[in-house]
Amino acid sequence: MNMIHKIKWLAFITITVLFIACNNGNKKAAVMYTCPMPQDSVFSDKPGKCPKCGMDLVLMENHTMHTGHDMADSNMTASSGYTCPMHPNVHSDTAGTCPVCGMKLEKVKSALEPKAVSLNTLLKPSNRQVIANVPMIHMMAREEDIEMESYGFITYDTRQTGVISSNFAGRIEKLYVKYRYQKIAKGQRIMDIYSPELLTAQENLLFLLKNDLENTMLINAAKQKLYLLGMSNQQLNDVIKTGKPSYKVSVFSNYSGHIHESNSAGMNNNQAEAMRPLAVTTEELSVKEGMYVKKGQNIFSVYNPNRAWALLNIFTGQAALVKTGNKVRITPETDPASDFRAAIDYIEPVYRDGSKTVTARVYFDNSAYKIPIGSQVKATIFAGDRSANWLPEEAVLSLGLDKIVFVRTGEAFMARKIETGITNKHLVQVLSGLGKTEAVAANAQYLVDSESFIKTN
């Protein structure tokens, strides 16, 4: 019996030793990584990128994962120190201030210890005060490069617009342009016009040359009249050389570009107008052969497609930031990869009909880009630096006209209305309503739990 008892005792001791060794093996420390921005609250057991801000995760100092009684021992040890509520990686054995943000260090509480919340706090309405444990941030006072997004379209540079008109009354005998937006060159023949007035002036000149050749004053006056009526030197020399008047005179273009009709009512309107709307691009020309033109009537307009404007719409809240000379990056919808740089040349001082945005003009040479007129464009306006107080966009809750943040007040967060300015690169400018030392919830959406908050505030 003694031998059997000894064998059982040795077997018990062996099993006990193996059990203890296995438990010690399970207490292996695990390395943890975190985002260097404390407001992101991102943790991982392997290196990588932060899913919120894209920064590289950094190794947490003195971090180990434990189980069982080891965790309890760790909590008991940590509860004797102090840490910063904004920077959990800051620890101290004595009370003081955070070396990073200057906040007062708070005593570390054990995870097993219940949070001390007063009854008065619990009895307050949830639409006024929220109890939560979320990351906090402060306003950042610094300079930011202002970049504003804007949208617009491409149109002709009206400074390069030419007009083809008739200097005399008559009938169109021959028309050499056949459709809208036809490309023409400088010096190209546009039409031939028969004009009784012009025919009479030619006959007077020929009469003087035949019967009163020494009267140079009258002869020069007759020639000058023909020049003013639109005849060229070559045409006039041909008349003098042949001794016969020309029954039709050609009208030439002094400009290169695309042809447009100068008036919307065909030949019944003598006033020049802007470009025809795109809805009528498939219609034929209203100017026809056989129609009569009036003296001084504008018949065609010529727009140069190589000289264009980008018209950008600037919202009222951003208009004060945009100045003439600001650099712009323009991305056309027809070829997003072919963006180009330019500058704002002019800001229109009026609102256009049906629009509540300010229009900024950007002049550029379209001969290389070949962007179709009427194309939509997206623009990024670089409005320079601005020094202000900024909060991340996630920390500001928009209730339409009002902007709300949750300010840390002792045991909880309290909603407060603030005045904001521009939004730039996911940062919101804070104009008033928040102190520089006050901490707010890093993500305001986490603290809105019901529709009653929106209705109450």
C-alpha positions as CSV (number, residue, x, y, z in Angstrom):
1,M,0.0,0.0,0.0
2,N,2.8,2.4,0.7
3,M,4.3,1.8,-2.7
4,I,0.9,2.5,-4.4
5,H,0.4,5.6,-2.3
6,K,3.8,7.0,-3.3
7,I,3.0,6.3,-7.0
8,K,-0.3,8.2,-6.8
9,W,1.4,11.1,-5.0
10,L,4.1,11.4,-7.7
11,A,1.5,11.3,-10.4
12,F,-0.5,14.1,-8.7
13,I,2.6,16.3,-8.4
14,T,3.5,15.7,-12.1
15,I,0.0,16.7,-13.3
16,T,0.0,19.8,-11.1
17,V,3.4,21.0,-12.5
18,L,2.2,20.5,-16.1
19,F,-1.0,22.5,-15.4
20,I,0.9,25.4,-14.0
21,A,3.3,25.4,-16.9
22,C,0.4,25.5,-19.4
23,N,-1.2,28.4,-17.6
24,N,2.1,30.3,-17.6
25,G,2.4,29.7,-21.3
26,N,-1.0,31.3,-22.0
27,K,0.1,34.5,-20.3
28,K,2.3,35.5,-23.3
29,A,2.3,39.2,-23.9
30,A,0.8,40.5,-27.1
31,V,2.1,43.6,-28.9
32,M,-0.5,46.4,-29.6
33,Y,-0.4,49.3,-32.1
34,T,-2.4,52.5,-32.1
35,C,-3.0,55.7,-34.1
36,P,-0.8,58.7,-33.0
37,M,-3.9,60.9,-33.2
38,P,-5.7,60.2,-29.8
39,Q,-9.0,61.3,-31.1
40,D,-9.1,58.4,-33.6
41,S,-9.1,55.7,-30.9
42,V,-7.8,53.1,-33.3
43,F,-6.0,49.9,-31.9
44,S,-4.6,46.9,-33.7
45,D,-2.5,43.8,-32.9
46,K,-0.4,44.3,-36.1
47,P,1.2,47.3,-37.8
48,G,-0.6,49.1,-40.7
49,K,-2.5,52.3,-41.6
50,C,-5.1,54.1,-39.5
51,P,-8.5,53.7,-41.3
52,K,-9.6,57.2,-40.2
53,C,-6.7,59.5,-40.9
54,G,-4.3,57.3,-42.9
55,M,-1.3,57.7,-40.6
56,D,1.0,54.8,-39.8
57,L,0.1,53.0,-36.6
58,V,2.7,53.2,-33.8
59,L,3.7,50.7,-31.2
60,M,2.1,51.2,-27.8
61,E,4.6,51.5,-25.0
62,N,4.4,49.0,-22.1
63,H,1.3,47.3,-23.5
64,T,0.6,43.7,-22.8
65,M,-2.5,41.5,-22.9
66,H,-3.1,39.4,-19.9
67,T,-5.8,37.0,-18.7
68,G,-7.2,35.8,-15.4
69,H,-5.7,37.2,-12.2
70,D,-2.9,39.0,-14.1
71,M,-5.5,41.5,-15.5
72,A,-6.8,42.2,-12.1
73,D,-3.3,42.8,-10.8
74,S,-2.6,45.1,-13.7
75,N,-5.7,47.1,-13.0
76,M,-4.8,47.4,-9.4
77,T,-1.4,48.7,-10.2
78,A,-2.6,51.2,-12.9
79,S,-5.2,52.6,-10.6
80,S,-2.5,54.1,-8.4
81,G,-1.1,56.4,-11.2
82,Y,-2.3,59.4,-13.2
83,T,-3.0,59.9,-16.9
84,C,-4.2,62.5,-19.4
85,P,-7.9,62.2,-20.5
86,M,-6.8,63.4,-24.0
87,H,-3.6,61.3,-24.3
88,P,-4.0,57.9,-22.6
89,N,-0.4,57.0,-23.3
90,V,0.8,59.7,-20.8
91,H,1.3,58.2,-17.3
92,S,2.6,59.7,-14.1
93,D,3.0,58.5,-10.5
94,T,2.1,62.0,-9.2
95,A,-0.6,64.5,-10.0
96,G,0.3,67.3,-12.5
97,T,-0.4,68.5,-16.0
98,C,-0.1,66.7,-19.4
99,P,3.2,67.6,-21.1
100,V,1.4,67.4,-24.5
101,C,-1.8,69.4,-24.1
102,G,-1.4,71.0,-20.6
103,M,-4.6,69.4,-19.3
104,K,-4.8,68.4,-15.6
105,L,-3.9,64.7,-15.1
106,E,-6.7,62.5,-13.8
107,K,-6.3,59.5,-11.5
108,V,-6.5,56.2,-13.3
109,K,-9.5,54.2,-12.4
110,S,-9.7,50.4,-12.6
111,A,-11.8,49.0,-15.4
112,L,-13.6,46.9,-12.7
113,E,-14.4,50.0,-10.7
114,P,-17.8,51.5,-11.5
115,K,-17.8,55.1,-12.6
116,A,-19.0,57.7,-10.1
117,V,-21.9,59.5,-11.5
118,S,-24.1,61.7,-9.3
119,L,-27.8,61.2,-9.1
120,N,-28.3,64.8,-10.1
121,T,-26.5,64.1,-13.4
122,L,-28.6,61.0,-14.1
123,L,-31.9,62.9,-13.5
124,K,-31.1,65.6,-16.1
125,P,-32.9,65.3,-19.5
126,S,-30.9,63.4,-22.1
127,N,-31.5,66.0,-24.8
128,R,-29.5,68.5,-22.7
129,Q,-26.7,66.4,-21.2
130,V,-25.2,63.1,-22.3
131,I,-23.1,60.7,-20.2
132,A,-20.6,58.9,-22.4
133,N,-16.9,57.8,-22.6
134,V,-15.7,59.1,-26.0
135,P,-12.4,60.7,-27.1
136,M,-12.1,64.5,-26.7
137,I,-10.3,67.2,-28.6
138,H,-9.6,70.9,-28.3
139,M,-9.7,73.7,-30.9
140,M,-6.6,74.1,-33.0
141,A,-5.3,77.6,-33.5
142,R,-3.2,77.6,-36.7
143,E,-2.9,78.7,-40.3
144,E,-4.5,76.6,-43.0
145,D,-4.2,76.8,-46.7
146,I,-7.7,77.6,-48.0
147,E,-8.8,75.4,-50.9
148,M,-12.4,75.8,-52.1
149,E,-14.2,73.7,-54.6
150,S,-16.3,75.4,-57.3
151,Y,-18.2,74.4,-60.4
152,G,-18.7,76.2,-63.7
153,F,-18.7,75.9,-67.4
154,I,-16.7,77.0,-70.5
155,T,-17.8,79.8,-72.7
156,Y,-16.4,82.0,-75.5
157,D,-14.3,85.0,-74.6
158,T,-16.6,87.8,-75.8
159,R,-13.6,90.1,-76.0
160,Q,-12.6,88.2,-79.2
161,T,-16.1,88.5,-80.8
162,G,-16.3,89.9,-84.3
163,V,-19.3,91.1,-86.3
164,I,-20.0,90.8,-90.0
165,S,-22.4,93.5,-91.1
166,S,-23.6,95.2,-94.2
167,N,-22.6,98.7,-95.0
168,F,-25.3,99.2,-97.6
169,A,-28.8,98.0,-98.2
170,G,-29.5,95.3,-100.7
171,R,-30.4,91.7,-101.5
172,I,-28.3,88.6,-100.8
173,E,-27.4,87.1,-104.1
174,K,-25.0,84.4,-102.9
175,L,-24.4,83.0,-99.4
176,Y,-21.2,81.0,-98.8
177,V,-21.8,79.9,-95.2
178,K,-24.4,77.1,-94.8
179,Y,-24.7,76.1,-91.2
180,R,-24.3,77.3,-87.6
181,Y,-20.9,77.1,-86.0
182,Q,-19.2,76.7,-89.4
183,K,-15.5,77.5,-89.1
184,I,-14.4,80.4,-91.1
185,A,-11.0,82.2,-91.6
186,K,-10.1,85.8,-91.8
187,G,-10.5,87.1,-95.3
188,Q,-13.0,84.4,-96.3
189,R,-15.9,85.4,-98.6
190,I,-19.2,85.3,-96.7
191,M,-21.8,86.6,-99.2
192,D,-22.5,88.6,-102.4
193,I,-25.0,91.4,-102.2
194,Y,-26.8,93.3,-104.9
195,S,-27.2,97.0,-103.9
196,P,-28.9,99.7,-106.0
197,E,-27.2,102.3,-103.8
198,L,-23.8,100.8,-104.5
199,L,-24.5,100.5,-108.2
200,T,-25.4,104.2,-108.4
201,A,-22.2,105.2,-106.6
202,Q,-20.2,103.2,-109.1
203,E,-21.9,104.7,-112.1
204,N,-21.2,108.2,-110.7
205,L,-17.5,107.4,-110.4
206,L,-17.4,106.1,-114.0
207,F,-19.2,109.1,-115.3
208,L,-16.7,111.5,-113.7
209,L,-13.7,109.5,-115.0
210,K,-15.2,109.6,-118.5
211,N,-16.4,113.2,-118.7
212,D,-14.5,115.2,-116.0
213,L,-11.2,113.5,-115.5
214,E,-9.5,116.7,-114.3
215,N,-11.9,117.1,-111.4
216,T,-9.8,115.1,-109.0
217,M,-11.7,116.4,-105.9
218,L,-15.1,114.9,-107.1
219,I,-13.4,111.7,-108.3
220,N,-11.7,111.2,-104.9
221,A,-14.9,111.9,-103.1
222,A,-16.7,109.3,-105.3
223,K,-14.0,106.7,-104.6
224,Q,-14.1,107.4,-100.8
225,K,-17.9,106.9,-100.8
226,L,-17.4,103.4,-102.4
227,Y,-14.8,102.6,-99.8
228,L,-17.2,103.5,-97.0
229,L,-19.9,101.4,-98.6
230,G,-17.7,98.4,-98.2
231,M,-15.9,98.0,-101.5
232,S,-12.3,96.9,-101.3
233,N,-9.3,98.4,-103.3
234,Q,-9.3,95.4,-105.5
235,Q,-13.0,95.6,-106.3
236,L,-12.8,99.3,-107.0
237,N,-9.7,98.9,-109.3
238,D,-11.6,96.2,-111.2
239,V,-14.5,98.6,-111.8
240,I,-12.2,101.4,-113.0
241,K,-10.2,99.0,-115.2
242,T,-13.2,97.5,-116.9
243,G,-15.3,100.7,-117.0
244,K,-18.3,98.7,-116.0
245,P,-20.1,98.8,-112.6
246,S,-20.3,95.6,-110.6
247,Y,-23.9,94.5,-109.9
248,K,-23.0,92.6,-106.8
249,V,-20.3,93.2,-104.1
250,S,-18.8,90.5,-101.9
251,V,-18.6,90.8,-98.1
252,F,-15.6,89.3,-96.4
253,S,-14.9,88.3,-92.8
254,N,-12.3,90.2,-90.8
255,Y,-12.2,87.5,-88.2
256,S,-11.5,83.8,-87.7
257,G,-13.7,81.5,-85.7
258,H,-17.1,80.0,-85.6
259,I,-20.1,81.6,-87.3
260,H,-23.2,82.6,-85.3
261,E,-26.3,84.5,-86.3
262,S,-26.3,88.0,-84.7
263,N,-30.0,88.2,-84.0
264,S,-32.6,85.7,-82.9
265,A,-35.4,86.9,-85.2
266,G,-33.6,86.4,-88.5
267,M,-33.4,89.5,-90.6
268,N,-36.1,91.4,-88.7
269,N,-33.9,92.5,-85.8
270,N,-31.1,94.9,-86.0
271,Q,-29.7,94.4,-82.5
272,A,-26.8,92.0,-81.8
273,E,-27.4,89.4,-79.2
274,A,-25.3,86.8,-77.4
275,M,-24.7,83.2,-78.5
276,R,-27.8,81.2,-79.6
277,P,-28.9,78.6,-77.1
278,L,-27.6,75.1,-77.6
279,A,-31.2,73.8,-78.1
280,V,-31.2,75.2,-81.6
281,T,-27.9,74.0,-82.9
282,T,-29.6,71.6,-85.3
283,E,-31.7,74.3,-86.9
284,E,-30.7,75.8,-90.3
285,L,-29.6,79.4,-90.7
286,S,-32.3,81.9,-90.8
287,V,-30.3,84.0,-93.2
288,K,-31.2,82.9,-96.8
289,E,-30.2,83.9,-100.3
290,G,-32.7,86.4,-101.7
291,M,-33.3,88.1,-98.4
292,Y,-32.8,91.8,-98.0
293,V,-30.4,93.4,-95.5
294,K,-30.5,96.9,-94.1
295,K,-27.7,99.4,-94.1
296,G,-25.5,98.8,-91.0
297,Q,-27.3,95.6,-90.0
298,N,-25.3,93.0,-88.1
299,I,-25.8,89.7,-89.9
300,F,-23.3,87.3,-88.3
301,S,-21.1,87.1,-85.2
302,V,-17.8,85.3,-85.2
303,Y,-16.5,83.7,-82.0
304,N,-13.0,82.5,-81.6
305,P,-13.0,79.0,-79.9
306,N,-9.3,79.2,-79.1
307,R,-10.0,82.1,-76.7
308,A,-12.3,81.0,-73.9
309,W,-13.5,81.7,-70.4
310,A,-14.1,79.4,-67.5
311,L,-17.1,80.9,-65.5
312,L,-17.0,79.7,-61.9
313,N,-19.9,80.0,-59.4
314,I,-18.7,81.2,-56.0
315,F,-21.2,80.8,-53.1
316,T,-22.0,83.8,-51.1
317,G,-20.3,82.5,-47.9
318,Q,-17.0,82.0,-49.9
319,A,-17.1,85.2,-52.0
320,A,-15.2,87.3,-49.5
321,L,-12.3,84.8,-49.6
322,V,-11.9,84.8,-53.4
323,K,-9.7,87.6,-54.9
324,T,-8.5,88.5,-58.3
325,G,-5.2,86.7,-59.0
326,N,-6.0,83.6,-56.9
327,K,-4.6,80.5,-58.5
328,V,-7.1,77.9,-59.8
329,R,-6.8,74.3,-60.9
330,I,-9.5,73.5,-63.5
331,T,-10.6,70.0,-64.4
332,P,-12.8,69.6,-67.5
333,E,-15.5,66.9,-67.5
334,T,-14.6,65.9,-71.0
335,D,-11.0,64.9,-70.0
336,P,-10.5,64.9,-66.2
337,A,-6.8,63.8,-66.6
338,S,-6.1,67.1,-68.5
339,D,-6.5,69.6,-65.7
340,F,-4.6,72.8,-66.0
341,R,-3.6,75.8,-63.9
342,A,-4.8,79.4,-64.3
343,A,-5.7,82.4,-62.3
344,I,-8.9,84.4,-61.6
345,D,-8.9,87.4,-63.9
346,Y,-12.2,89.1,-63.0
347,I,-15.0,88.8,-60.5
348,E,-18.3,90.0,-61.8
349,P,-19.8,92.7,-59.4
350,V,-23.5,91.6,-60.0
351,Y,-25.6,88.4,-59.6
352,R,-26.7,86.8,-62.8
353,D,-30.4,86.3,-63.5
354,G,-31.7,83.3,-61.6
355,S,-28.5,82.7,-59.7
356,K,-27.4,83.6,-56.1
357,T,-23.7,83.0,-56.7
358,V,-20.9,85.3,-57.7
359,T,-19.3,84.6,-61.1
360,A,-15.5,84.6,-61.4
361,R,-13.9,84.6,-64.9
362,V,-10.8,82.6,-65.7
363,Y,-9.3,83.5,-69.1
364,F,-7.2,80.8,-70.8
365,D,-5.9,79.7,-74.2
366,N,-8.1,76.9,-75.5
367,S,-6.0,76.2,-78.6
368,A,-4.1,73.4,-76.9
369,Y,-6.9,72.0,-74.7
370,K,-9.7,72.0,-77.3
371,I,-12.4,72.0,-74.5
372,P,-15.9,72.1,-76.1
373,I,-17.7,75.3,-75.4
374,G,-20.5,74.6,-72.8
375,S,-18.5,71.9,-71.0
376,Q,-18.9,71.6,-67.3
377,V,-15.7,72.1,-65.2
378,K,-14.7,71.5,-61.6
379,A,-12.3,74.0,-60.1
380,T,-10.1,74.2,-56.9
381,I,-9.5,77.8,-55.9
382,F,-6.4,78.4,-53.8
383,A,-7.4,81.4,-51.6
384,G,-4.2,81.6,-49.6
385,D,-3.6,81.1,-45.8
386,R,-6.0,81.9,-43.0
387,S,-5.2,81.9,-39.3
388,A,-8.2,80.7,-37.2
389,N,-9.5,78.3,-34.7
390,W,-10.4,74.9,-36.2
391,L,-12.3,71.8,-35.2
392,P,-12.6,68.5,-37.2
393,E,-15.7,68.3,-39.2
394,E,-16.8,65.2,-37.2
395,A,-16.9,67.2,-34.0
396,V,-19.5,69.7,-35.3
397,L,-23.1,68.5,-35.6
398,S,-25.2,70.4,-38.2
399,L,-28.8,71.1,-37.4
400,G,-29.5,73.1,-40.5
401,L,-28.8,76.7,-39.6
402,D,-27.4,75.9,-36.2
403,K,-24.1,74.1,-35.5
404,I,-23.7,72.1,-32.3
405,V,-20.7,70.7,-30.3
406,F,-20.7,68.6,-27.2
407,V,-18.6,70.2,-24.5
408,R,-17.2,68.2,-21.6
409,T,-18.6,69.5,-18.3
410,G,-17.5,67.4,-15.4
411,E,-19.1,64.1,-15.6
412,A,-20.9,64.4,-18.9
413,F,-21.1,66.2,-22.2
414,M,-23.4,69.2,-22.8
415,A,-24.7,70.4,-26.2
416,R,-23.7,74.0,-27.1
417,K,-24.4,76.1,-30.1
418,I,-21.4,77.7,-31.8
419,E,-20.8,80.1,-34.7
420,T,-18.8,78.6,-37.6
421,G,-17.2,80.0,-40.7
422,I,-15.8,78.2,-43.6
423,T,-15.1,74.5,-44.0
424,N,-11.7,73.6,-45.4
425,K,-10.1,70.1,-45.8
426,H,-12.6,68.5,-43.3
427,L,-11.9,71.3,-40.8
428,V,-14.5,73.8,-39.6
429,Q,-13.6,77.4,-38.6
430,V,-15.0,78.3,-35.1
431,L,-15.9,82.0,-34.8
432,S,-17.4,82.1,-31.4
433,G,-19.1,80.0,-28.7
434,L,-16.2,77.8,-27.6
435,G,-13.2,78.5,-25.3
436,K,-9.7,77.4,-26.2
437,T,-9.4,75.3,-23.1
438,E,-12.7,73.6,-23.4
439,A,-12.7,70.0,-24.6
440,V,-15.4,68.7,-27.0
441,A,-16.4,65.2,-28.2
442,A,-14.3,64.2,-31.2
443,N,-17.3,62.7,-32.9
444,A,-20.6,64.5,-32.1
445,Q,-22.7,61.9,-34.0
446,Y,-22.0,59.3,-31.3
447,L,-23.9,61.4,-28.7
448,V,-27.1,61.9,-30.6
449,D,-29.4,59.1,-29.7
450,S,-32.9,60.3,-30.5
451,E,-35.0,62.8,-32.5
452,S,-35.9,64.7,-29.3
453,F,-32.4,66.3,-29.3
454,I,-32.9,67.8,-32.7
455,K,-36.4,69.1,-31.9
456,T,-35.4,70.5,-28.5
457,N,-32.3,72.4,-29.8
